[in-house]
Amino acid sequence: MLSAILLFVSLGAFIVSRIARDKSKSILVTHNITVKEELIKKLGLYAGLAVKLGCNEEKDVVNVFVTDALGKEVLLGTFSSPIEYDILIKKNINAFVYTIAGDIVAVEVKLYEAL
């Protein structure tokens, strides 16, 4: 009887851990940055475009860069986030343009891959 209870508890814990692991893979954080509409058109920004994140000289400020047609990195804007800043000091984080609404560009950061 005790072994059946322990088996049931261990199976339940295994199932719960698999569900939690799958949920954690979808950790996406969105930050809004303001970009001039002319720059958005010039660079041809679109939803799904990969962007590069970098540390700013100012603590807890993250720079968002995009590559233009010539292959140069262009600064789109910045956002403040101590979590992403601390991770960027150690390793790269993947991010992409989520949506564009007027002069607001939403950048989605894939935190699970960086953790």
C-alpha beads as a LAMMPS data file, in Angstrom:
LAMMPS data file: protein, C-alpha beads

115 atoms
114 bonds

1 atom types
1 bond types

-500.0 500.0 xlo xhi
-500.0 500.0 ylo yhi
-500.0 500.0 zlo zhi

Masses

1 110.0

Atoms # bond

1 1 1 0.000 0.000 0.000
2 1 1 2.779 2.415 0.931
3 1 1 4.640 1.635 -2.284
4 1 1 1.493 2.365 -4.337
5 1 1 1.107 5.756 -2.616
6 1 1 4.772 6.604 -3.201
7 1 1 4.467 5.542 -6.850
8 1 1 1.383 7.722 -7.286
9 1 1 3.076 10.728 -5.632
10 1 1 6.233 10.338 -7.706
11 1 1 4.245 10.070 -10.960
12 1 1 2.248 13.160 -10.005
13 1 1 5.421 15.082 -9.213
14 1 1 6.944 14.013 -12.530
15 1 1 3.899 15.194 -14.483
16 1 1 3.792 18.518 -12.639
17 1 1 7.519 19.082 -13.244
18 1 1 7.104 18.415 -16.998
19 1 1 4.229 20.905 -17.184
20 1 1 6.239 23.535 -15.293
21 1 1 9.249 22.958 -17.549
22 1 1 7.157 23.426 -20.691
23 1 1 5.654 26.630 -19.269
24 1 1 9.089 28.016 -18.376
25 1 1 10.258 27.630 -21.986
26 1 1 7.801 30.311 -22.970
27 1 1 9.279 33.037 -20.757
28 1 1 9.123 36.072 -23.029
29 1 1 9.416 39.623 -21.749
30 1 1 8.265 42.556 -23.872
31 1 1 9.730 46.065 -23.722
32 1 1 8.436 49.056 -25.666
33 1 1 10.860 51.515 -27.225
34 1 1 10.101 54.682 -29.148
35 1 1 11.626 54.859 -32.627
36 1 1 11.110 57.587 -35.208
37 1 1 8.714 56.408 -37.919
38 1 1 11.184 57.511 -40.606
39 1 1 13.830 55.204 -39.135
40 1 1 11.334 52.332 -38.993
41 1 1 10.583 52.769 -42.703
42 1 1 14.243 53.303 -43.619
43 1 1 15.340 50.117 -41.862
44 1 1 12.331 48.124 -43.041
45 1 1 11.453 46.853 -39.587
46 1 1 8.868 44.095 -39.377
47 1 1 7.458 41.767 -36.732
48 1 1 9.755 38.801 -36.189
49 1 1 12.970 40.631 -37.118
50 1 1 15.872 39.576 -34.904
51 1 1 17.528 42.371 -32.928
52 1 1 20.719 42.438 -30.878
53 1 1 20.833 43.596 -27.276
54 1 1 23.850 45.237 -25.691
55 1 1 24.794 46.882 -22.415
56 1 1 24.775 50.658 -22.185
57 1 1 27.371 52.633 -20.216
58 1 1 24.557 53.572 -17.849
59 1 1 23.743 50.792 -15.362
60 1 1 20.538 48.792 -15.980
61 1 1 20.002 50.300 -19.455
62 1 1 19.919 47.947 -22.447
63 1 1 20.611 49.074 -26.034
64 1 1 18.610 47.565 -28.901
65 1 1 20.445 47.262 -32.229
66 1 1 19.257 46.170 -35.664
67 1 1 21.354 45.431 -38.740
68 1 1 20.640 47.657 -41.745
69 1 1 20.889 46.735 -45.447
70 1 1 24.620 47.546 -45.471
71 1 1 25.306 45.203 -42.560
72 1 1 25.922 48.005 -40.031
73 1 1 24.380 47.867 -36.589
74 1 1 21.992 50.767 -35.968
75 1 1 20.812 51.750 -32.491
76 1 1 17.009 51.525 -32.375
77 1 1 16.601 52.640 -28.799
78 1 1 17.057 51.701 -25.176
79 1 1 15.021 50.317 -22.320
80 1 1 15.688 49.961 -18.627
81 1 1 15.853 46.473 -17.141
82 1 1 18.219 45.317 -14.401
83 1 1 17.519 41.632 -15.115
84 1 1 18.419 41.717 -18.805
85 1 1 21.368 44.026 -18.085
86 1 1 22.871 41.573 -15.568
87 1 1 22.410 38.645 -17.960
88 1 1 23.894 40.592 -20.900
89 1 1 27.081 41.193 -18.939
90 1 1 27.656 37.422 -18.961
91 1 1 26.063 36.225 -22.228
92 1 1 23.897 37.172 -25.212
93 1 1 20.110 37.133 -25.148
94 1 1 17.991 36.490 -28.223
95 1 1 15.343 39.106 -28.950
96 1 1 13.102 40.100 -31.824
97 1 1 10.623 42.763 -32.907
98 1 1 7.207 41.692 -31.656
99 1 1 4.964 44.454 -32.999
100 1 1 5.196 47.927 -34.484
101 1 1 2.454 50.467 -33.764
102 1 1 3.245 53.948 -35.043
103 1 1 6.504 54.967 -33.394
104 1 1 6.329 52.290 -30.669
105 1 1 8.328 49.123 -31.304
106 1 1 7.724 46.215 -28.942
107 1 1 10.851 44.096 -28.469
108 1 1 10.340 40.607 -27.085
109 1 1 13.226 39.077 -25.147
110 1 1 13.635 35.285 -24.861
111 1 1 14.784 34.970 -21.257
112 1 1 14.504 31.180 -21.009
113 1 1 17.378 30.659 -23.444
114 1 1 19.607 32.968 -21.415
115 1 1 18.924 31.367 -18.030

Bonds

1 1 1 2
2 1 2 3
3 1 3 4
4 1 4 5
5 1 5 6
6 1 6 7
7 1 7 8
8 1 8 9
9 1 9 10
10 1 10 11
11 1 11 12
12 1 12 13
13 1 13 14
14 1 14 15
15 1 15 16
16 1 16 17
17 1 17 18
18 1 18 19
19 1 19 20
20 1 20 21
21 1 21 22
22 1 22 23
23 1 23 24
24 1 24 25
25 1 25 26
26 1 26 27
27 1 27 28
28 1 28 29
29 1 29 30
30 1 30 31
31 1 31 32
32 1 32 33
33 1 33 34
34 1 34 35
35 1 35 36
36 1 36 37
37 1 37 38
38 1 38 39
39 1 39 40
40 1 40 41
41 1 41 42
42 1 42 43
43 1 43 44
44 1 44 45
45 1 45 46
46 1 46 47
47 1 47 48
48 1 48 49
49 1 49 50
50 1 50 51
51 1 51 52
52 1 52 53
53 1 53 54
54 1 54 55
55 1 55 56
56 1 56 57
57 1 57 58
58 1 58 59
59 1 59 60
60 1 60 61
61 1 61 62
62 1 62 63
63 1 63 64
64 1 64 65
65 1 65 66
66 1 66 67
67 1 67 68
68 1 68 69
69 1 69 70
70 1 70 71
71 1 71 72
72 1 72 73
73 1 73 74
74 1 74 75
75 1 75 76
76 1 76 77
77 1 77 78
78 1 78 79
79 1 79 80
80 1 80 81
81 1 81 82
82 1 82 83
83 1 83 84
84 1 84 85
85 1 85 86
86 1 86 87
87 1 87 88
88 1 88 89
89 1 89 90
90 1 90 91
91 1 91 92
92 1 92 93
93 1 93 94
94 1 94 95
95 1 95 96
96 1 96 97
97 1 97 98
98 1 98 99
99 1 99 100
100 1 100 101
101 1 101 102
102 1 102 103
103 1 103 104
104 1 104 105
105 1 105 106
106 1 106 107
107 1 107 108
108 1 108 109
109 1 109 110
110 1 110 111
111 1 111 112
112 1 112 113
113 1 113 114
114 1 114 115
